[in-house]
Amino acid sequence: MAAKTTADSASIRAGAARGVLAVTHQNRTIDWILEHRPQWVSHTESTALLYGTLRHLFYLRNTVATFLHKPFRDKDLDLYSLLLVGAYQLLWSDKPVHAIINETVSAASKLRKPWAKGLINAVLRRLAEVADSLNYPDQTFDHPPWLLQTLQQDYPHQWQQLAMANNTQAPMVLRVNLNQNTRQEYATLLTQHGIAHQLGVSEQAIVLEQPLPSHQLPGWQQGKVAVQDMGAQYAATVLHNTLQQHATAQATQNGQLLRVLDACAAPGGKLAHFLELCSARPTQSNSHIETIAIDISQPRIDATQGIFARLGHHQGIQRGDACQLDWWDRQPFDYVLMDAPCSGTGTIRRHPDIKVLLSADAISSHSATQLSMLHNLWQTLAPGGTLLYCTCSLLQAENDAVISRFLETNNKHANVQQIQLPSGFATRHGWQLLPTESHTDGFYYALLHKQ
Ligand SMILES: C[S@@+](CC[C@H](N)C(=O)[O-])C[C@H]1O[C@@H](n2cnc3c(N)ncnc32)[C@H](O)[C@@H]1O
């Protein structure tokens, strides 16, 4: 029985090592692994090892290098990845050292390289001997140098806290589906199921004390709840509040049609939230709200249809490129949500692979796309309409800088509207949420009114 346990533990480590290799040397994301190689992460421990190793990859690489006489050959990078997984566990877990070393050594056989057992054993033993004298994690921020420099430049007083926050585990936040229940009703249901939680700052949010697989949440299949970061939940709230205010201020005619576009809609989290708010809180003038959703990615559109079906939303989503206008029926929109494709640097806690896969060049390319998309979508907005620009990025290049460049050519028609959210801070043109505060990821919002 004990031998079987070691064998299983070895498979868990080998799976995590294969995952680390796929990210570091094959340009794969963790999401790709979860979808296409679920066998590597079928155990919660292998998932935890994969995330943990990637979170601390930069420190682990440097530390392990001091015990190696020469780098691994390309064909043995799976062993190198295994060594990193073992080193991560030695430095960041409470598991007994002998168990970690034995199981990691056995995993070399799972990778069909039993000849490397001696090497893995020797390196991990030497690391274990010096572990107490290492100053991790204070010694490093575990970010690629270019990203750390950019954070330092954008947040001269906060970059260290941000980098440290990026290396923590994000909370699991739920959004209660108002079409099905109130937040209080769902919180009661969680209590009845013994799931510890607290109410979030944003109105439909509940923060779980411990993450758990979403299908284990009560009422999941019936669509009572969705998983959505609290920072992301402000998008629908801001859009819906703006719509309510305008409908009231402009004395919108009773039953008037308001058209709303979600231009980068998949997987539909913000749109679903918006639909829930619209049906739970109709405008005073009972405006009829028509929502059009597009996204460029067919697989993501397909996934969104399933999510909407679970939540009970009868909302279509069509394939379209938000940098083009061929999908547009030429009827202007009163509200546009542009949840831009971006670096995701505000979500590094949930996606530590971003630190490995992202490059400085990708940031310039993202901001060019964001600007071009913004110019394009602006044409679809009716005079008097409002566009909400958002990213899950911490970087100014994708946030205020994009809005500044947009305003340089559109200042006669575009007017920045102030936003204020419960955490984060006002920027030149919008509002920045940070992963250091109030259970939110890093998010940026800017609200533009068309004159
Ligand atoms: C940040 S995600 C959107 C998340 C979504 N709004 C939600 O709340 O669930 C960005 C989306 O933009 C889509 N996208 C990227 N480039 C696009 C383009 N040129 N036109 C339309 N969608 C695009 C991606 O496929 C991705 O689904």
The ligand as an SDF file (V2000), in Angstrom:
LIG
                    3D

 27 29  0  0  0  0  0  0  0  0999 V2000
  -10.9010   40.0300  -21.3140 C   0  0  0  0  0  0  0  0  0  0  0  0
  -11.6410   38.9000  -22.3490 S   0  0  0  0  0  0  0  0  0  0  0  0
  -13.3190   39.2990  -22.2140 C   0  0  0  0  0  0  0  0  0  0  0  0
  -13.9710   38.7700  -20.9670 C   0  0  0  0  0  0  0  0  0  0  0  0
  -15.4750   38.9450  -20.9710 C   0  0  0  0  0  0  0  0  0  0  0  0
  -15.8700   40.3010  -21.2410 N   0  0  0  0  0  0  0  0  0  0  0  0
  -16.0660   38.5100  -19.6520 C   0  0  0  0  0  0  0  0  0  0  0  0
  -16.3840   39.3430  -18.8250 O   0  0  0  0  0  0  0  0  0  0  0  0
  -16.2180   37.3050  -19.4480 O   0  0  0  0  0  0  0  0  0  0  0  0
  -11.2400   39.5410  -23.9070 C   0  0  0  0  0  0  0  0  0  0  0  0
  -11.9820   38.8880  -25.0550 C   0  0  0  0  0  0  0  0  0  0  0  0
  -11.6780   39.6310  -26.2250 O   0  0  0  0  0  0  0  0  0  0  0  0
  -11.7590   38.7480  -27.3060 C   0  0  0  0  0  0  0  0  0  0  0  0
  -11.1060   39.4240  -28.4420 N   0  0  0  0  0  0  0  0  0  0  0  0
   -9.7920   39.5820  -28.6980 C   0  0  0  0  0  0  0  0  0  0  0  0
   -9.6060   40.2880  -29.8170 N   0  0  0  0  0  0  0  0  0  0  0  0
  -10.8340   40.5990  -30.2740 C   0  0  0  0  0  0  0  0  0  0  0  0
  -11.3130   41.3080  -31.3970 C   0  0  0  0  0  0  0  0  0  0  0  0
  -10.4810   41.8550  -32.2870 N   0  0  0  0  0  0  0  0  0  0  0  0
  -12.6380   41.4200  -31.5770 N   0  0  0  0  0  0  0  0  0  0  0  0
  -13.5170   40.8750  -30.6880 C   0  0  0  0  0  0  0  0  0  0  0  0
  -13.1070   40.1650  -29.5960 N   0  0  0  0  0  0  0  0  0  0  0  0
  -11.7950   40.0520  -29.3970 C   0  0  0  0  0  0  0  0  0  0  0  0
  -11.0860   37.5010  -26.8080 C   0  0  0  0  0  0  0  0  0  0  0  0
  -11.4840   36.3890  -27.5680 O   0  0  0  0  0  0  0  0  0  0  0  0
  -11.5880   37.4520  -25.3620 C   0  0  0  0  0  0  0  0  0  0  0  0
  -12.6950   36.6260  -25.2870 O   0  0  0  0  0  0  0  0  0  0  0  0
  1  2  1  0
  2  3  1  0
  2 10  1  0
  3  4  1  0
  4  5  1  0
  5  6  1  0
  5  7  1  0
  7  8  2  0
  7  9  1  0
 10 11  1  0
 11 12  1  0
 11 26  1  0
 12 13  1  0
 13 14  1  0
 13 24  1  0
 14 15  1  0
 14 23  1  0
 15 16  2  0
 16 17  1  0
 17 18  1  0
 17 23  2  0
 18 19  1  0
 18 20  2  0
 20 21  1  0
 21 22  2  0
 22 23  1  0
 24 25  1  0
 24 26  1  0
 26 27  1  0
M  CHG  2   2   1   9  -1
M  END
$$$$
